[in-house]
């Protein structure tokens, strides 16, 4: 059963909708700042509302129809959606993004162009087997969760992330290989 909830600057109370198509009919679409979409199927290209600050998408299908996230976005959660590539969602210009949760998807790599101000990223429970040869996380990153992936080793740059970065890596294939 679809579940769509949103809040706008024009109407700060939470509004519930029955279907995703109803979202496009709301009069304050261009003022939506918080949006939660669950158990829905995207059937056409989905452009996010321009002032959006937080998006929660869970248990949805056809997320390849999602367009680039707006520059105003601060928090992104696209979880348990069979997402296989998230690179087109991000750009370096999205300076407001601080937290990204892409857990429980089918990602095979870390998304390209992660925003420079990103502080926390959860990529757990995906299918990432290898990290890029060059650093793929921004300088300001403080938390990285790569647990429950298929990593067989870590690139040379990984230890240089810094002591202040909280990294979760267990379990991954290299962990078991090191102790078997």
N, C-alpha and C positions, 0 to 999 in steps of 0.2 A: 504494500500500500504506500503510495507516494506521500511524502511529508515535506511541505515547503513552509518555511517560516521566515519572515523578514521584518526589519525595522528600518524606518527611514527618518530623515531629519524632519520631514513634514509631519510624521506621525510616529513619535518615539515609543509607542506601545507596540508590542509584538503582534503581528498579523499572521494568521494561519491561512494557508490555501490548500485546496484539495488536489490540484494538479499543477504540474510544471507549466503548462500552457497558460494557466490563469495568471502566472507571474508577469507575463508580457502585456497583460491587459490593465495592470494597476496604474492608477493615475500618477503616482509619485515614483515611478520607475527610476527616473533620473536623480532621485534623492535617497535611494536605498544605500545604507551604510553597513548593514549586517544581514547576512543571508545564510540560511541553512537549507540544504536540499538533501533529502534522503530517499532511498528506494525509488529512484526515478531513472528513466531511460532518455538520454539526449538523442533526438532524432534529426536535428539540424544544428548548424553552427550556433553556439551559445556565446553571445557577447555579454560580458559582465557590466553591471551598472557603473557609470563613471566614478561616483564618489565612494565606491565600496571600500570599506576598511577591513572587514573580516568576512571570510567565506568558509563554510563547512559543507563539504560534499562527502557523503558516506553511502556505501552500498548502492552505488549508481552504475549504470552501464553506458557504453558508448561515449566515454569521457574524451575520446579523440576529437569530439566536436567542440571541446572547450577552446575559446580563443585566448589570446594573451591577457594576462591579468592587468587591471588598471594600475596606474602609478600610485594611487592613493592606498593601495592594499597594505595592511600591516601584518595580518595573520592569515595563513592559508592552511586548510586541512582538506586534503583529498585522500580519503582513506577507504580501503577495501573496495576499490572501484575498477579493478583489472587494468589499471593504467600502465601502459608499457613504455611510454616516453613522455616526459614532462618538460623537455627542453623548450618547446614553443611557448610555454606559459610564462617564462621569465625573461627579463631583460636587465641589463645593468642599470637602467634608468629607474627601476622600481626601488628607490632609496628608502621608502617607508617600511618595506618588508623586514620584519624582525624574526618571525617564527614560521617555519614550514614543516608540516607533517604530511608525508607521502607514504606512510606505513601501510602494510598489507596490500600492496599492489603487485605488479609484475615488472617493475623497473629492472633493466639489465645494466644500467649505468647511472652515475650521478648526473642530474640535469646540467646542461651547459648554461652559461650566463647567469649563474646564481647572483642575486643582488649583493652589492658590496656591503650593505649594512646588515646582512643576515647574521643573527646571533645564535639561533638554534635551528637544527634540521634533524628530523626523524625520518630515516630511510629504512627502518627495521622491517623485517619480514617481507623482503623483496627477493629478487633473483640476481643481485649484483655479484658478479664473479671477480671483477677486476676494477681497480680505480685507475683513472687517467694517469699517464706518465708525468704530466705537469700538475701542479697544485690545482685542485678543482673547488676548494672551499675558500671563501673570502677571508681576509686578514682578521676581521673582527669576530670571527666565529668563536663561540664559547661552549657549545654543546653539539656533538655529532653522535647520532645513534645509527650504527650500521649492524646491529645485532640481528641474528637470524637471516643472514644472507648466505651467499655461496663463495665468499672471498677465500682465495687460496693463498694469497700473500698480500703484502702491503708495499706500495712504491717507496722509493728512497726518500722522497720529500715528507712522508707521513710523520716520522718522528720530530720533524721541525715545526709541527703545528704550534707547539708551545706548552708549557706546564699548566697554563690557566685553562686549557681546553679539556672539557669532560668528554671522553670518548667511550662509547659502548661498542664492543666488538664480539662479545660472546653470544652464542657459539657461532663460529664460522669454520670452514673446512681447514684453514691453516692452523687453527687452534687445536683441532684433533690430530692433524699431521704432526704437530710439534711434540705431542705427548704420546704418540702411538709407537 
